[in-house]
């Protein structure tokens, strides 16, 4: 286990030739962060620093992302969920708080479909409705067939130009050039064919039915200036057994970066309220 002041970077072999890169810092109740499509654990650097005084903060790179194995197969949300389950077993995590940003929320919902609670004591969802696909339940969702077809083509033909559009879309105001550069570097680590496969799979997933009666206490954090529809986040709260929505009105999709201090405080207060017997102040 890491000390409270030192960040440990390591890889773990989860089998079938797949290695998962992760970083951890701190001691206590584990918080396990899963990133969004094309991203990496580096996006959670402010949580690794800001929450590790109270928790054992663990951030990982999914296969096909960051510094984990770039396999040409298994680039699906259900496979990511199985990878996370194997990772949880390797690190011997029994009771932990799951945090999923964007596609990372899909991974945790699929994890529940396959393994039940699987050690998850509480869940934090960051700006992700049950689906990105437009439907009667989420009419203002991000994606239509035409949009998906366009992005699939562009990720393989003009990836840098697409990133010039995608990264600013994740914020309420454009990130500083130095921040844009590391985000661009992280989001283009995978070969374009892997990035395209990830996008197709996650974009067509729907978890509305899976969330009906979801038993794990759930905090939903949404960006008031995000492209994600508020109705989709409210739907989560309606479906799960114990859910609450908190909106960061001046933030976009990366609210945990834009207002890290408030986000970290919201997570701490949520965890403390749900697990009072395990935590102090």
KEKE-903854 format. One record per residue (C-alpha): residue number from 1; residue in three letters; chain; x, y, z. Coordinates in steps of 0.1 Angstrom, whole numbers, plus 5000, padded with zeros to 4 digits. Layout:
# residues N
R     n   res   chain     c1     c2     c3
R   NUM   ala       A      X      Y      Z
...
//
This chain:
# residues 281
R     n   res   chain     c1     c2     c3
R     1   unk       A   5000   5000   5000
R     2   unk       A   5013   5035   4992
R     3   unk       A   5022   5061   5017
R     4   unk       A   5001   5093   5020
R     5   unk       A   5027   5115   5003
R     6   unk       A   5041   5093   4975
R     7   unk       A   5024   5084   4943
R     8   unk       A   5031   5048   4932
R     9   unk       A   5030   5040   4895
R    10   unk       A   5029   5004   4884
R    11   unk       A   5014   4978   4860
R    12   unk       A   4996   4946   4869
R    13   unk       A   4991   4916   4847
R    14   unk       A   4954   4906   4846
R    15   unk       A   4959   4877   4823
R    16   unk       A   4956   4869   4786
R    17   unk       A   4985   4892   4778
R    18   unk       A   4969   4923   4792
R    19   unk       A   4987   4947   4815
R    20   unk       A   4969   4975   4833
R    21   unk       A   4988   5006   4842
R    22   unk       A   4977   5024   4874
R    23   unk       A   4987   5050   4899
R    24   unk       A   4978   5052   4936
R    25   unk       A   4984   5074   4965
R    26   unk       A   4972   5075   5001
R    27   unk       A   4957   5051   5026
R    28   unk       A   4922   5043   5039
R    29   unk       A   4890   5036   5020
R    30   unk       A   4899   5029   4983
R    31   unk       A   4885   5052   4957
R    32   unk       A   4889   5036   4922
R    33   unk       A   4887   5060   4893
R    34   unk       A   4879   5049   4857
R    35   unk       A   4883   5074   4829
R    36   unk       A   4863   5082   4798
R    37   unk       A   4868   5073   4761
R    38   unk       A   4903   5080   4747
R    39   unk       A   4914   5094   4780
R    40   unk       A   4937   5080   4808
R    41   unk       A   4943   5081   4845
R    42   unk       A   4963   5113   4841
R    43   unk       A   4930   5132   4838
R    44   unk       A   4925   5125   4875
R    45   unk       A   4958   5140   4887
R    46   unk       A   4939   5166   4908
R    47   unk       A   4920   5138   4926
R    48   unk       A   4951   5118   4932
R    49   unk       A   4967   5148   4949
R    50   unk       A   4936   5163   4965
R    51   unk       A   4919   5132   4980
R    52   unk       A   4948   5111   4990
R    53   unk       A   4951   5127   5024
R    54   unk       A   4919   5109   5034
R    55   unk       A   4917   5079   5010
R    56   unk       A   4936   5054   4991
R    57   unk       A   4931   5069   4956
R    58   unk       A   4937   5045   4927
R    59   unk       A   4935   5056   4890
R    60   unk       A   4939   5032   4861
R    61   unk       A   4942   5031   4823
R    62   unk       A   4918   5008   4806
R    63   unk       A   4932   4985   4779
R    64   unk       A   4936   5005   4747
R    65   unk       A   4942   5037   4766
R    66   unk       A   4971   5055   4782
R    67   unk       A   4999   5032   4792
R    68   unk       A   4980   4999   4794
R    69   unk       A   4981   4972   4767
R    70   unk       A   4970   4982   4732
R    71   unk       A   4953   4950   4723
R    72   unk       A   4936   4948   4689
R    73   unk       A   4907   4929   4705
R    74   unk       A   4885   4933   4735
R    75   unk       A   4879   4970   4729
R    76   unk       A   4844   4969   4743
R    77   unk       A   4827   4982   4775
R    78   unk       A   4819   4947   4788
R    79   unk       A   4855   4936   4783
R    80   unk       A   4867   4967   4802
R    81   unk       A   4844   4958   4830
R    82   unk       A   4859   4923   4832
R    83   unk       A   4894   4939   4831
R    84   unk       A   4884   4961   4861
R    85   unk       A   4871   4931   4880
R    86   unk       A   4904   4913   4874
R    87   unk       A   4923   4944   4885
R    88   unk       A   4901   4946   4917
R    89   unk       A   4910   4910   4924
R    90   unk       A   4947   4915   4918
R    91   unk       A   4948   4945   4942
R    92   unk       A   4927   4926   4967
R    93   unk       A   4901   4953   4969
R    94   unk       A   4870   4943   4989
R    95   unk       A   4852   4975   4998
R    96   unk       A   4858   5005   4977
R    97   unk       A   4841   5035   4961
R    98   unk       A   4838   5034   4923
R    99   unk       A   4842   5066   4903
R   100   unk       A   4834   5067   4866
R   101   unk       A   4838   5097   4843
R   102   unk       A   4820   5096   4810
R   103   unk       A   4825   5061   4795
R   104   unk       A   4839   5051   4829
R   105   unk       A   4804   5052   4843
R   106   unk       A   4794   5027   4816
R   107   unk       A   4822   5004   4827
R   108   unk       A   4809   5005   4863
R   109   unk       A   4773   4998   4853
R   110   unk       A   4785   4969   4831
R   111   unk       A   4806   4957   4860
R   112   unk       A   4774   4955   4881
R   113   unk       A   4756   4936   4854
R   114   unk       A   4783   4910   4853
R   115   unk       A   4795   4908   4889
R   116   unk       A   4768   4924   4911
R   117   unk       A   4781   4950   4936
R   118   unk       A   4815   4932   4934
R   119   unk       A   4829   4951   4963
R   120   unk       A   4815   4985   4953
R   121   unk       A   4802   5004   4983
R   122   unk       A   4792   5036   4966
R   123   unk       A   4794   5050   4930
R   124   unk       A   4802   5085   4917
R   125   unk       A   4791   5092   4882
R   126   unk       A   4807   5121   4864
R   127   unk       A   4786   5137   4836
R   128   unk       A   4774   5106   4819
R   129   unk       A   4737   5097   4811
R   130   unk       A   4727   5060   4808
R   131   unk       A   4733   5063   4770
R   132   unk       A   4748   5087   4745
R   133   unk       A   4723   5075   4719
R   134   unk       A   4693   5096   4712
R   135   unk       A   4661   5079   4723
R   136   unk       A   4626   5087   4736
R   137   unk       A   4640   5086   4772
R   138   unk       A   4670   5109   4763
R   139   unk       A   4659   5129   4732
R   140   unk       A   4687   5154   4735
R   141   unk       A   4715   5128   4739
R   142   unk       A   4747   5135   4720
R   143   unk       A   4747   5110   4692
R   144   unk       A   4727   5102   4661
R   145   unk       A   4737   5078   4634
R   146   unk       A   4750   5106   4612
R   147   unk       A   4771   5120   4640
R   148   unk       A   4786   5086   4649
R   149   unk       A   4794   5079   4612
R   150   unk       A   4811   5113   4609
R   151   unk       A   4832   5108   4641
R   152   unk       A   4842   5073   4631
R   153   unk       A   4854   5085   4597
R   154   unk       A   4873   5115   4611
R   155   unk       A   4891   5096   4639
R   156   unk       A   4908   5075   4612
R   157   unk       A   4914   5103   4586
R   158   unk       A   4918   5136   4605
R   159   unk       A   4924   5127   4641
R   160   unk       A   4943   5158   4651
R   161   unk       A   4917   5181   4636
R   162   unk       A   4890   5162   4655
R   163   unk       A   4909   5165   4688
R   164   unk       A   4911   5203   4682
R   165   unk       A   4873   5203   4684
R   166   unk       A   4867   5175   4710
R   167   unk       A   4890   5187   4738
R   168   unk       A   4875   5223   4740
R   169   unk       A   4841   5207   4740
R   170   unk       A   4848   5191   4773
R   171   unk       A   4853   5224   4791
R   172   unk       A   4833   5256   4798
R   173   unk       A   4862   5276   4784
R   174   unk       A   4891   5264   4763
R   175   unk       A   4920   5249   4783
R   176   unk       A   4954   5266   4785
R   177   unk       A   4977   5255   4757
R   178   unk       A   4999   5234   4780
R   179   unk       A   4969   5216   4793
R   180   unk       A   4955   5211   4758
R   181   unk       A   4988   5195   4748
R   182   unk       A   4990   5168   4775
R   183   unk       A   4953   5160   4769
R   184   unk       A   4959   5157   4732
R   185   unk       A   4989   5134   4738
R   186   unk       A   4969   5112   4762
R   187   unk       A   4939   5110   4739
R   188   unk       A   4959   5100   4709
R   189   unk       A   4981   5073   4724
R   190   unk       A   4961   5045   4709
R   191   unk       A   4963   5036   4672
R   192   unk       A   4934   5051   4654
R   193   unk       A   4918   5018   4647
R   194   unk       A   4915   5011   4684
R   195   unk       A   4901   5046   4691
R   196   unk       A   4875   5040   4664
R   197   unk       A   4865   5006   4678
R   198   unk       A   4862   5020   4713
R   199   unk       A   4840   5048   4700
R   200   unk       A   4816   5026   4681
R   201   unk       A   4811   5002   4710
R   202   unk       A   4806   5027   4738
R   203   unk       A   4784   5050   4717
R   204   unk       A   4758   5023   4711
R   205   unk       A   4755   5012   4747
R   206   unk       A   4723   5017   4767
R   207   unk       A   4721   5012   4805
R   208   unk       A   4686   5024   4813
R   209   unk       A   4673   4990   4822
R   210   unk       A   4704   4981   4841
R   211   unk       A   4700   5011   4863
R   212   unk       A   4664   5002   4875
R   213   unk       A   4667   4996   4912
R   214   unk       A   4706   4998   4911
R   215   unk       A   4714   4992   4948
R   216   unk       A   4746   5011   4953
R   217   unk       A   4743   5047   4967
R   218   unk       A   4750   5069   4937
R   219   unk       A   4763   5105   4934
R   220   unk       A   4758   5120   4900
R   221   unk       A   4779   5151   4892
R   222   unk       A   4770   5170   4861
R   223   unk       A   4785   5200   4843
R   224   unk       A   4761   5229   4839
R   225   unk       A   4778   5239   4806
R   226   unk       A   4784   5203   4794
R   227   unk       A   4769   5191   4762
R   228   unk       A   4755   5161   4781
R   229   unk       A   4717   5167   4786
R   230   unk       A   4706   5174   4822
R   231   unk       A   4676   5151   4816
R   232   unk       A   4699   5121   4811
R   233   unk       A   4715   5127   4845
R   234   unk       A   4682   5132   4862
R   235   unk       A   4671   5099   4847
R   236   unk       A   4699   5081   4866
R   237   unk       A   4686   5095   4899
R   238   unk       A   4650   5084   4890
R   239   unk       A   4661   5049   4882
R   240   unk       A   4686   5040   4910
R   241   unk       A   4675   5031   4945
R   242   unk       A   4695   5058   4962
R   243   unk       A   4708   5086   4940
R   244   unk       A   4715   5124   4941
R   245   unk       A   4724   5149   4914
R   246   unk       A   4749   5177   4920
R   247   unk       A   4754   5202   4892
R   248   unk       A   4785   5223   4887
R   249   unk       A   4768   5252   4869
R   250   unk       A   4800   5269   4856
R   251   unk       A   4818   5237   4844
R   252   unk       A   4817   5214   4814
R   253   unk       A   4823   5177   4810
R   254   unk       A   4856   5178   4829
R   255   unk       A   4841   5194   4860
R   256   unk       A   4866   5175   4882
R   257   unk       A   4894   5194   4865
R   258   unk       A   4877   5228   4862
R   259   unk       A   4865   5228   4899
R   260   unk       A   4886   5202   4915
R   261   unk       A   4884   5216   4950
R   262   unk       A   4846   5215   4950
R   263   unk       A   4845   5181   4933
R   264   unk       A   4869   5166   4958
R   265   unk       A   4848   5180   4986
R   266   unk       A   4816   5167   4972
R   267   unk       A   4831   5132   4969
R   268   unk       A   4844   5133   5004
R   269   unk       A   4811   5145   5019
R   270   unk       A   4792   5118   4999
R   271   unk       A   4815   5090   5009
R   272   unk       A   4814   5102   5046
R   273   unk       A   4776   5103   5045
R   274   unk       A   4772   5068   5030
R   275   unk       A   4799   5051   5050
R   276   unk       A   4799   5069   5084
R   277   unk       A   4812   5038   5103
R   278   unk       A   4843   5036   5082
R   279   unk       A   4854   5072   5081
R   280   unk       A   4861   5101   5103
R   281   unk       A   4860   5137   5094
//
